[in-house]
Amino acid sequence: MPRTTGGIATHRRHKKLLDKARGFRGARNHIYSVARDNLRHALAYGFAGRKLKKRNYRALWIARINAAAKANEISYSRFIGGLKKANITIDRRVLANIALNDPNGFASIVSMAKSKLA
């Protein structure tokens, strides 16, 4: 009985992986064994990067809120504490956007937070 190699299935499997490796430089996009390893790393870094992006944006929002709060003569931590006491539930993304685009609106939010601290 002749031996079967499964060449068509292997070729399709390799081609599918090499298509995903398009855009990689050098041997990474056309040599299967190299592409496989680099694609595995790329997918892992992409997964981790999606988590890091959320962390980095939160840090940016906090920095913007802190700068705007300092301009209104209150520290970031006291401002957030005042918001919690005043039962104002605005997330940091929206607060940073208000601080950046509407300084007067942010100042009114700060005054509400300050009134609950005193």
C-alpha positions as a Markdown table, in Angstrom:
| # | Residue | x | y | z |
|---|---|---|---|---|
| 1 | Met | 0.0 | 0.0 | 0.0 |
| 2 | Pro | 1.5 | 3.4 | -1.0 |
| 3 | Arg | 2.2 | 5.9 | 1.7 |
| 4 | Thr | 0.1 | 9.1 | 1.9 |
| 5 | Thr | 1.7 | 12.3 | 2.8 |
| 6 | Gly | -1.1 | 14.8 | 3.2 |
| 7 | Gly | 0.7 | 17.3 | 1.0 |
| 8 | Ile | -2.4 | 19.3 | 0.1 |
| 9 | Ala | -3.5 | 19.7 | 3.7 |
| 10 | Thr | -0.1 | 20.6 | 4.8 |
| 11 | His | 0.3 | 23.2 | 2.0 |
| 12 | Arg | -3.0 | 24.8 | 2.9 |
| 13 | Arg | -2.1 | 24.9 | 6.6 |
| 14 | His | 1.2 | 26.5 | 5.8 |
| 15 | Lys | -0.4 | 29.0 | 3.4 |
| 16 | Lys | -3.0 | 30.0 | 6.0 |
| 17 | Leu | -0.2 | 30.8 | 8.5 |
| 18 | Leu | 2.0 | 32.6 | 5.9 |
| 19 | Asp | -1.0 | 34.7 | 4.9 |
| 20 | Lys | -1.3 | 35.9 | 8.6 |
| 21 | Ala | 2.5 | 36.7 | 8.6 |
| 22 | Arg | 2.1 | 39.1 | 5.7 |
| 23 | Gly | 3.9 | 42.4 | 6.3 |
| 24 | Phe | 6.6 | 40.7 | 8.5 |
| 25 | Arg | 10.1 | 41.5 | 7.2 |
| 26 | Gly | 12.7 | 39.2 | 5.8 |
| 27 | Ala | 12.3 | 35.5 | 6.2 |
| 28 | Arg | 9.6 | 36.0 | 8.8 |
| 29 | Asn | 6.9 | 36.3 | 6.1 |
| 30 | His | 7.9 | 33.5 | 3.7 |
| 31 | Ile | 9.7 | 30.7 | 5.6 |
| 32 | Tyr | 7.1 | 28.6 | 7.4 |
| 33 | Ser | 9.1 | 27.7 | 10.5 |
| 34 | Val | 10.4 | 31.2 | 11.1 |
| 35 | Ala | 6.9 | 32.7 | 10.4 |
| 36 | Arg | 5.2 | 30.3 | 12.8 |
| 37 | Asp | 7.4 | 31.4 | 15.7 |
| 38 | Asn | 7.1 | 35.1 | 14.9 |
| 39 | Leu | 3.4 | 34.9 | 14.4 |
| 40 | Arg | 3.0 | 33.2 | 17.8 |
| 41 | His | 5.0 | 36.0 | 19.4 |
| 42 | Ala | 3.1 | 38.7 | 17.5 |
| 43 | Leu | -0.3 | 37.3 | 18.7 |
| 44 | Ala | 1.0 | 37.1 | 22.3 |
| 45 | Tyr | 2.2 | 40.7 | 22.2 |
| 46 | Gly | -1.0 | 41.9 | 20.6 |
| 47 | Phe | -3.0 | 40.3 | 23.4 |
| 48 | Ala | -0.8 | 41.9 | 26.0 |
| 49 | Gly | -0.9 | 45.2 | 24.2 |
| 50 | Arg | -4.7 | 45.3 | 24.3 |
| 51 | Lys | -4.5 | 45.1 | 28.1 |
| 52 | Leu | -1.7 | 47.7 | 28.3 |
| 53 | Lys | -3.7 | 50.1 | 26.1 |
| 54 | Lys | -6.4 | 50.3 | 28.7 |
| 55 | Arg | -3.8 | 50.9 | 31.5 |
| 56 | Asn | -2.1 | 53.6 | 29.5 |
| 57 | Tyr | -5.3 | 55.5 | 28.7 |
| 58 | Arg | -6.4 | 55.4 | 32.4 |
| 59 | Ala | -3.0 | 56.9 | 33.4 |
| 60 | Leu | -3.4 | 59.6 | 30.7 |
| 61 | Trp | -6.9 | 60.5 | 32.0 |
| 62 | Ile | -5.7 | 60.7 | 35.6 |
| 63 | Ala | -2.8 | 63.0 | 34.5 |
| 64 | Arg | -5.2 | 65.3 | 32.7 |
| 65 | Ile | -7.6 | 65.3 | 35.7 |
| 66 | Asn | -4.8 | 66.0 | 38.1 |
| 67 | Ala | -3.5 | 68.9 | 36.0 |
| 68 | Ala | -7.0 | 70.5 | 35.8 |
| 69 | Ala | -7.6 | 69.9 | 39.5 |
| 70 | Lys | -4.3 | 71.5 | 40.4 |
| 71 | Ala | -5.4 | 74.5 | 38.3 |
| 72 | Asn | -8.5 | 74.7 | 40.5 |
| 73 | Glu | -6.4 | 74.5 | 43.7 |
| 74 | Ile | -7.2 | 70.9 | 44.8 |
| 75 | Ser | -5.2 | 67.7 | 44.6 |
| 76 | Tyr | -6.4 | 64.8 | 42.5 |
| 77 | Ser | -7.0 | 62.5 | 45.5 |
| 78 | Arg | -9.0 | 65.1 | 47.4 |
| 79 | Phe | -11.0 | 65.8 | 44.2 |
| 80 | Ile | -11.9 | 62.2 | 43.7 |
| 81 | Gly | -12.7 | 61.8 | 47.4 |
| 82 | Gly | -15.0 | 64.8 | 47.2 |
| 83 | Leu | -16.7 | 63.4 | 44.1 |
| 84 | Lys | -17.4 | 60.2 | 45.9 |
| 85 | Lys | -18.8 | 62.0 | 49.0 |
| 86 | Ala | -21.0 | 64.1 | 46.7 |
| 87 | Asn | -22.3 | 61.0 | 44.9 |
| 88 | Ile | -21.1 | 62.2 | 41.6 |
| 89 | Thr | -20.4 | 59.2 | 39.4 |
| 90 | Ile | -18.5 | 60.4 | 36.4 |
| 91 | Asp | -15.8 | 58.1 | 35.1 |
| 92 | Arg | -12.3 | 59.3 | 34.6 |
| 93 | Arg | -12.5 | 59.2 | 30.8 |
| 94 | Val | -15.4 | 61.7 | 30.8 |
| 95 | Leu | -13.8 | 63.8 | 33.5 |
| 96 | Ala | -10.6 | 64.1 | 31.5 |
| 97 | Asn | -12.6 | 65.1 | 28.4 |
| 98 | Ile | -14.5 | 67.8 | 30.4 |
| 99 | Ala | -11.2 | 69.0 | 31.9 |
| 100 | Leu | -9.7 | 69.3 | 28.4 |
| 101 | Asn | -12.6 | 70.8 | 26.5 |
| 102 | Asp | -14.7 | 72.6 | 29.1 |
| 103 | Pro | -12.6 | 74.2 | 31.8 |
| 104 | Asn | -15.6 | 76.1 | 33.2 |
| 105 | Gly | -17.7 | 73.0 | 33.5 |
| 106 | Phe | -14.8 | 71.2 | 35.2 |
| 107 | Ala | -14.5 | 74.1 | 37.6 |
| 108 | Ser | -18.2 | 73.7 | 38.6 |
| 109 | Ile | -17.6 | 70.0 | 39.2 |
| 110 | Val | -14.6 | 70.8 | 41.4 |
| 111 | Ser | -16.6 | 73.3 | 43.4 |
| 112 | Met | -19.3 | 70.6 | 44.1 |
| 113 | Ala | -16.5 | 68.3 | 45.2 |
| 114 | Lys | -14.9 | 70.9 | 47.4 |
| 115 | Ser | -18.2 | 71.8 | 49.1 |
| 116 | Lys | -18.6 | 68.1 | 50.3 |
| 117 | Leu | -15.0 | 68.1 | 51.6 |
| 118 | Ala | -15.5 | 71.2 | 53.8 |
